[in-house]
Structure formats: C-alpha cells, structure tokens
Amino acid sequence: MSDSYIDDRVGDLIAPDESAAPPERLDLLVVSRMVARGARVLDVGCGDGALLKLLRDERAVDARGIELSQRGVNDCVKNGLSVIQGDADTDLIDYPDNAFDYVILSQTLQATREPRKVLENMLRIGRRAIVSFPNFGHWRVRLQLLFFGRMPRTDTLTYAWYETPNIHLCTIRDFVSLLDEVGARIERGVALTRYGKPVRVRAPWWAWNLFGAQAVFLLERKSARSHR
C-alpha cells in the first residue's frame, strides 16, 4: 500500500484550501498567526532566530529569546535580535510571573529534560503559551515501527536515533493529557499533515493523532479565564 494511496484516503479529514507544498518550517507561520501585534514575546529555544525575526518584522512584537547554543545566540545577535544564552530546563524559573504576553516553545519541547516543568513555567511567566512539536503518533511513525522495527525518521523527525536531541517524544494525545495535569486550556490548536495541510478542527482526537505530522497549540492557564 503506497503512501500516496493512504494520503488520498484521508482527504475528507484535511482542509481543502491549503497548499500541498508548504514552505520550510510551516509551523512558524502558524505560530506567528497566533500572536497579537505588538505583544511581548519570549521564544524559548529560539535557535537561529527565524521565528523571532518573523514576529518582529510581520507582527511588530517586542521580541526576546533564550537559546542554549552559543552559535544560535550569535546568529540571532547578528540579525539584531535580543537573545540571551540559557537553558529552558533551569533558567525559566528566574523569570517573574506574567512577564510576557506569549511564551513560545517551537519544536523544542521534546528536547527538554523536564517537559512538564518547562510547560508550567511557560504558563506562569506568560499570559499565553504556544507550543509546537512533532507528533510521534503519526501513521508514518507507526508503520515504520511496525514493519521495519526501527526508530522512525520523518520530515519532522530527521535525526538518526544515535544523534537525536529528542529525548521526550510524545503524541498529540499525550500532550493533551499533560495539559489537564498542568491546568492549561487549549485556546487554539492546529495539527498539520506532512504536506502542511491542517487536519480539520472538528476531526476527532484520534484523527489528529493519526494524521498530524506536527501540532501547534495556543494555551492559557485555566485560572486566567476564571478571573476574567
């Protein structure tokens, strides 16, 4: 059974008006659309600053970043971005409550040592949190494990098992369950197929978990809504 055959069979779960040829790191565009113009933003694990630059140029945000690698910090500074070197697992605790409108963790959650702690700190220091991650429950991942018995490599999981920084891979359902534990509410969510098409919002969770190659969630504390 070919990949194209399976993709064709799930067409009714996929939004029809999206391009089948997404740009590199499409999740960055999805994230940027979730951020209000002029907001205060902290990008955790910002890498080379691609998202920060997009938010600064397109959304006119007050953009700050924290990045573990010195190379990433240097790349950001070269582009005029305000980024410091730091570790998401240990340094977020130093930020005060509600210091930012949005705290973003883009394709980095699975590389943290304590994902729950990181998420709790994000929700504490930001009025909202945005998290994107590769979905380990995607059908391609399942088939590679089932038929080949090897650690999967996909468009969103590109590393070999012996060199990957990803130490806490999860599925969309795993992440949603964690949100209940940390007291977070989903304000918006998008699951993207391998072609960059969004799985229909009204599709059941099993469909998101099976056909979403990656996911992006806009979150807020449940307590924040009760105080409005």
N, C-alpha and C positions, 0 to 999 in steps of 0.2 A: 504494500500500500504506500503510494508516494506521499511526500509532504504536501504537494500541491493539491492532491485529492482531499486530504484531511482539511486543509485550509479552506477549500471550496465548500465543504460540507457544513462549516460553521458560519457561513456568511450571514445567516439571519441573526446571529448574536453580535455582529460587528456593525458599527455605524457606517453607513454607505457613503458619506460625503467627505471622507478623509483620503488624502493621497496615499497610494500604496508604496511610495518611495520616500520615507521620512529622511530629514537631514540627520547628520550625526548628533547623538545625544538629544533626541527629540524631547526627552523628559525635561530638559532645561527650558524649553519653550512652554511646556505645560506648567512648570513651576512658576515661570515669570507671569503667566496669566492669572495666577492665584494671588499675586502680590499687589496691593493697592499702591497707586502712585504716591511718591513722596514719603513712603513708610521708612521706618528704621529697621534695618535688616542685618542679621548676623548669619553668615554662611559658615557652617561648621564643617571642616574638612573640605575647604574650597578649592583644593588642587591648584590648577594654573590660573584660577580666577575667571574662567569663562562665564559662569553664571553671574558672578558679581558684576562683571563688565556689562553683561546683557541687561541686568537690572538697573545699573547706573545709567546706561545710555537710553534704554527704552522705557523705564518706569520712573526715572528720576529719583531713586531711593537714596537714603543715607546708608551706604553700603559698607559693612565691616566684615572681616573674615578672620578665621583661625585655621591654621594649616600645620600639620605635623612636619612635613618635609621642608627642609631649607630651600631646596630647588623650587618647590611650589611657591613659597613665600617670595623668593627672588623674582619669579615670573610675574607674580601679582604686583609687586612694587614697581617693576619696570613698566607696567600698564597704568600706573598711578592709582592703584587700589590700596586701601587701608587694611592691611593684613598683618597679623602677628603670628609668631610660631607658637603652637600649643597643641595639647592633646585633649581630644574630646572626652576621654575617659576620666581625666584628672583635673582639667582646668575649668570646666564649665561651672563647677561648684563655686568659683570665685566671683561669678557674675551676680549682681543683685536681682531681685525679683522684678519682673515686668520692665526690664531694661530695653527691650526691643518689641517692635510690633510683630515681627516674624523672625523665627529662628529656623534655619533650613539645614537639612541633612540630606544631601543628594548623592545617592549611590554609595553611601559610606556606612550605613547602619550595620551591615553585615561584617564590616571590618573592625568594629569596636569590640573591646574586651567585655564590656558590660552594657549591652544594648538597652536593657530596661532602665538602668541608672542614667544613661545618656538621654533617653527619651523623657524621663521625669525631670531632668534639669532643663531640657529644652522647653517643656511646658511651664516650668517655673519662671524662667527668665524671659520668655516671650509670651505675648498675648495670644499668639497662634504659632503653631509649628507646622512645617511642611517636610514630609519625609518621602523620598523615592528610593526604591530598592528593586533588585532583580527577584523574580518570583521562582523559587525552587520547586513550585508545584506545577509549572508549565508542562504541557503534554510532551514537548521535546525532551525535557529533562527526565520525565518518567520513562519514556521509551528508550532512551539511552541506557538508563539503569537496568531496565527490564530485559532488553535484548542483547546489550553488549556487556553489562555488568561492570561498567567503568564510570568514573566520575564525569559528569556531563560537561561539555563545552558548547556554549551557545553564543548568540550575538551579544547577550548581556552578561554572560559568564565566560569570559575569554581566556582566563588563566588555566594552565595545567595545575593539577592537584598539588604538585610539589612546590609551586611557586606562588600560589594564590594568597593574597592578603585577606581573603574572605574566610573568617573563622566562625561566623554565626549566621549561616544561610537560613532563610525562612521562607515559608509560603505566604500568600496573601491571607489565608485563613489563620495562620499562626500569628501574623501581625495584628489582625483584627481582634483576636483573643487577648493579646497583650494590651491593647488599648483599654479593654474593660478593667484589667488589673491595675493600670496606672491612672484610671479616672479620666480618660480622654474621650472626646466626642468627635466623630467624623463630620466635618462641615462640608467637605467635598472630597470625592475620590475618583480616580481615573485608572483603569487598567488598560495597558497598551499591548496590542499583539506584536509579533515580531516584525510586522510591516508598518508599525506605527499607528495602526487604526485603534481607536478606543472601543473596548468591549462595551456594549450598550449598558447604560446606567441601571436600567431596570432588570438586567440579567441577574439570575440568582448567583450567590456567592460561589457555588461550585463552578459556574461558567467563568467567572473572573479568575478563579484559582487554576482552572484548566487551560484557558486560552490567553491569559495575560502574561506576556513575557516579562513585564515590569509593571510596577504600580506607583502612583503618586497620590498622597493623601494630605489634605489640609485639615489640621486638627486644632481643637481648643480644649481647655480644661472644662469638665462638666460643671465645676463650681462657678466658673466665669459666667456661664449662661444663667445660672440660678440667681446671680446677683444683679442681673440686668433689670 
